[in-house]
């Protein structure tokens, strides 16, 4: 027996959402569109929530007046992906993205926070961001209590994306925001177990 899966376009995904077909009776789980597939997002644990709150506090101060900080909002990665990263730092735009979600060209940094979703965020979403040409991807790895900072996206001969540079930043270290090298974030203020 041949099994086929249906891949969705971004427009079809939006239509399903408008029709209420992506919601359960409990409004869970949240979904995102990854390479045409509708993917359920993992529930957030306590460490994830604390890390997210810590990042909101730090990043909002560092990017104020220089860029826009978006939290768990969609980005368009054409032709068939609409992920919702934990954070995206995007260029300031006159319309404040009212005419459409940010695309790869708008993105200065995309950030994911991962514990149970670590392999998915590293391998699937990391490859997706690299394929889209997003210059900088940060993965707050709560399993190993560190930041994985990826840069220099490329595509291999088969078109699969990856990053040429990976840097581990430990809980006692600091790192500058890629687009704003005059800033730095101390990971001890972000990682929940580092406090």
N, C-alpha and C positions, 0 to 999 in steps of 0.2 A: 504494500500500500504506500502510495506517495503522499507525503505530508507537505503541505504548503503553508507558509505563514504570510500574512498580509502586512505589507509595509505601508506606513502612512506618510503622507506629505505633511508639512507644517499646516497648510490650510485645512486638510482633513482632520488633523489633530485638534485644531481650534474648533472646528464644526462639532466634533464629538463632545468637546467640553461645553459648548453652547447648548447642546441638546441634553446635557446632564448625564451623559453616558460614561463619564470618567469618575463619577462619584458613587461611593457606596452609601448605605444607609447611615453610616457613622462618619461620613466625610473623610474616610481614610481608605487607602493610603493616598498620599500625594503622588502625582506622576510627573514624568518628564519624557520627552521624545528624544531617543538616542538612535541615530542611524535608521530612522523609520519605525523603530519599535517602541511601544509604550511600555515604560519601565516604572514599577512601583518604587518609590523612594523609601529608604530605611527609616524606621522610627529613630528619633534622637534620644540618646541616653543623657545622663546627667553630665558626664564629662564633655560631651559634644555641646550641650547647652551652655555650660560655663565657659568653654573656649570661645563660643560664638559671642557671648556677652562681653567677654574680655576684649575680643577683637573689635566689636562695635565701639567700645570706649576709646581704644587706642587709635584705630584707623580714622574715626570721624574727626579727631583733632589733627592728625597728620595730613589729611587730604583737603580739609576745609579751605574753600576758596581756590583750590588748584585742580580739583577733579570731583567726580560724583561717586559716592560710595553707595552701592546697591547690595541689599542683603536678601538672599534666597529668592531672587527675581530672575525671570527668564532672559536668555540671550538667544539670538538667532544665529545658527550655524548652518547655512544653506548647503545642500538643498533639503536635508531631512532631519535636522536635529534642533531641539529647543530645550537644552538642559537648564537647570536652575541651580547654579553653583551657590555655595554658602555665601560667598562675597564676590563682587566684581567691582574693580575700580575702573571707571570709564572716563573718557575725555568729557569735559564740560561741553554741552551742546545747547545751542540757543533754545531749542524746543523742549529741552529736558526729557528727551526720548518719548514725548507724547505721540509722535508720528510712527514710532516703531521701536521695538526692543533693540538694545545694542547688538552690533555685529562684531566680528573679529577685528575689524579696522578701528572700532571705537574702544577696544579693551586694552587697558594698560597692564592689568593684573587680574587673574582669576584665582580664587582661593576655594579649596574644599577642606572640610574638617572630617576626619575619618577615624572610626574605631571599627565597628562591625563591617563597614563598607570599604575597608582599606584597599583590598585587591581590586575591587571594582573601580574605585576612584583613581588608583594608580594606573591600572592597565587599560581599562575601557575609556574612562573619561579623560585621562591624561593623553591617550592616543588621539582621541577626538579633538581635544584642544590643540594638540600639535598639528594635526591634519588641517585644522582651520587656520593655522598660522598665528595663533595667539603666542606672543613673544615670551610671556612669563606666566608660569603656573606654580602656585604654592599649594602644598599638601600638608596640612597639620596632621601628622601621624600620631594619634593618641595612644596607639598600641605601644610604640617604641619611644614615646614622649620626645618627639623632635619635629622639626620642620624639614620637609623635602622641597627644595627650591629648584624648579626646572626652568631652563631657558634654551634658546637656539633651536626652535622647532624645525623639523625636516620631515620629508616623506621618503620612504624607501622605494625600491624599484616596483613593488607591488602597490604603492600608494598608501601604505600604512604609516601613520604618523608616530613620531617619537621626539624626544628632546635630546640634543647632543650633550647638554650639560646638566648635571644633577649635583646639587650641593646639600649636604646635611648640616643643619644648624641645630645645635644641642640646646637643652633647656636653660643653660647658664650663659648662652651667647646672645648676640644681637645681630640684626640684619637690616640693611637699608631697603626701603621700598624701591623697586626697580626704576620707576619713572622719576623718583624724587630722592636722589642720592644724598641730599642734605638731611634726610630723616633716618631714624632707626627705630626698630621695635625690639625691645628686650623680651625674649621668649619667656623669661620667668614671670612676666606680667600676663602672659597669654595662656600658656599650658597649665591646665588645672592642677596637675600633681606637682608642678614646679613652685607653687606658692607656699 
